[in-house]
Structure formats: structure tokens, C-alpha cells
Amino acid sequence: MSATPQVNKIDAFEPLPAVGEPTAGRWAAPYLAGKTGLWTVHLRRPLTRRQIDSGLVDTISASTLEALEAAMERQDEAAGKLNASPDPAPTWSHKA
């Protein structure tokens, strides 16, 4: 008796079900990195050149979840100031 070949019942052109991306917040879900043991979080979208020049980061790591959340808030405040600033020059070039 021979085994019957399995038939692929999934159409190759059928799209996968959509998974909605949360629209609130700049950050993805934090996770505990296995290699380092640090809490880590990444931005949902890449940074622009202006954001990079202003000192914003796309990845944050911290030893505790509370420290990670505090660092995320500091980055969000800096991003808010940058977005409110009409001056396109990097913030490090502004006189205090």
C-alpha cells in the first residue's frame, strides 16, 4: 500500500489575513532579549535623517521594564520637541 501524496490546499495567491498594526505610539512591544537579558524595544518606523542628527534612537535597551519605559518617554519628549521646532537644522546646532 503506497502513501497518498499530500495536496497543498492553500492557494499560493491567496493573501494572508491582515493583522492590524496599532496606530498609537511610536514604539513596538517591548521584549526581554534572550542573549543580553535586557528589556528591548524598537521603533515602528525608521528614523529620518533629521531625527538621527537630533540624537533620537531607534532601539532602546534597559535592565528593567520601568527604566525602559522612562527612556521611551524621554525619547518621545525629544521627538515632540523636534516635531514642534520649525527650524530644520539639527537641535544640537541650536544655541541654548
C-alpha positions in Angstrom: 0.0 0.0 0.0 1.5 3.4 -1.0 1.1 6.6 0.8 -1.1 9.1 -1.0 0.7 12.4 -1.8 -0.5 15.4 0.2 -2.1 18.1 -1.7 -1.4 21.7 -0.9 -4.8 23.2 -0.1 -3.6 26.7 0.3 -3.8 28.8 -2.8 -0.4 30.5 -3.4 -2.1 33.7 -4.5 -4.5 33.9 -1.6 -3.4 36.8 0.8 -2.8 36.0 4.4 -5.3 37.5 6.9 -4.5 41.1 7.7 -3.1 41.9 11.1 -3.7 45.5 12.0 -0.8 47.5 13.3 -1.6 49.5 16.4 -1.6 53.2 15.4 -1.0 54.6 18.9 2.6 55.2 19.9 5.9 55.2 18.2 7.2 52.0 19.8 6.6 48.3 19.1 6.0 45.9 22.0 9.0 45.6 24.5 10.6 42.2 24.8 13.2 40.5 27.1 16.2 39.8 24.8 17.5 36.3 25.4 21.1 37.0 24.6 21.6 40.0 26.8 18.8 39.7 29.3 17.9 43.3 28.8 14.4 44.7 28.0 14.5 46.0 24.4 12.1 47.9 22.3 12.3 49.2 18.7 10.5 52.0 16.8 7.7 51.0 14.5 9.1 53.2 11.7 12.6 54.2 10.6 14.1 57.5 11.8 14.6 60.4 9.4 18.0 61.9 8.9 16.8 65.0 10.9 15.7 62.7 13.8 19.0 60.8 13.8 21.0 64.1 13.7 18.9 65.3 16.7 20.0 62.3 18.8 16.9 60.2 18.6 17.5 56.4 18.6 15.5 53.6 17.0 16.3 50.9 19.7 16.4 51.2 23.5 17.6 48.6 25.9 17.4 48.7 29.7 17.8 46.3 32.7 14.2 46.8 34.0 10.9 47.4 32.3 10.4 50.6 34.3 13.8 52.0 33.1 12.9 51.1 29.6 9.6 53.0 29.8 11.3 56.0 31.3 13.8 56.0 28.4 10.9 55.7 25.9 9.2 58.7 27.5 12.4 60.8 27.2 12.8 59.8 23.6 9.1 60.7 22.9 9.6 64.1 24.6 12.6 64.8 22.4 10.7 63.7 19.3 7.8 66.0 20.3 10.2 69.0 20.7 11.8 68.2 17.3 8.4 68.0 15.6 7.3 71.3 17.1 10.5 73.0 16.1 10.2 74.9 12.8 14.0 75.1 12.4 15.1 72.3 10.1 18.7 72.5 11.5 19.7 69.7 14.0 18.8 70.6 17.6 22.5 70.2 18.6 23.4 73.2 16.4 20.9 75.5 18.2 22.2 77.9 20.8 20.8 77.3 24.3 
